[in-house]
Amino acid sequence: MIRRRPLIAATVAAASMLAFVAGPSGADETTITVTIAGGNLTIDAPDTVTGSGAVNSVVTVDVPSVAIADERGSLLGWTATASATDLTTGGGDETGETILAASLLWGTDSITPHDEQAAISLPAGGSLGVSSVIAVGAPLLSPGAFTVDGAITVPVPVTARAGEYTGTLTTTIS
């Protein structure tokens, strides 16, 4: 009786060692490219907001639906700010024809995410005479779309003249 098993095992082992020493018989490389589309970081505020009151009163001007969209494809977060110009009536040169922007106060009422994002709202009370933070999107948590609702408090001085006062509210996102 001839034993062939050890001979077969030795042949397989030798072939395996030869394949290991010789390496693969061929190889090729393929470059993998993936493009991730990103959008912009945008803010869109209402065209006009109004309020009315009397001399020596406080007027509240609602600023609804400031839309923020972070479509950059990053998790950097964002900061929304607002500032205003002085409110003037007539030429704004006479006593009582200007309400200073420094006296205007922004208050954030709410920040509403459109999906399941998170955002942080800062306390109310920022002067619009300088750039005042109205909302902050938390890094890692706030890509997507949000709506910020706020109000501007306008203290009307006792020296104010009757008339329509206008100014500009500028909202910015970065």
Salt bridges, closest charged atoms under 4 A:
ASP70 OD1 - ARG72 NE 2.80
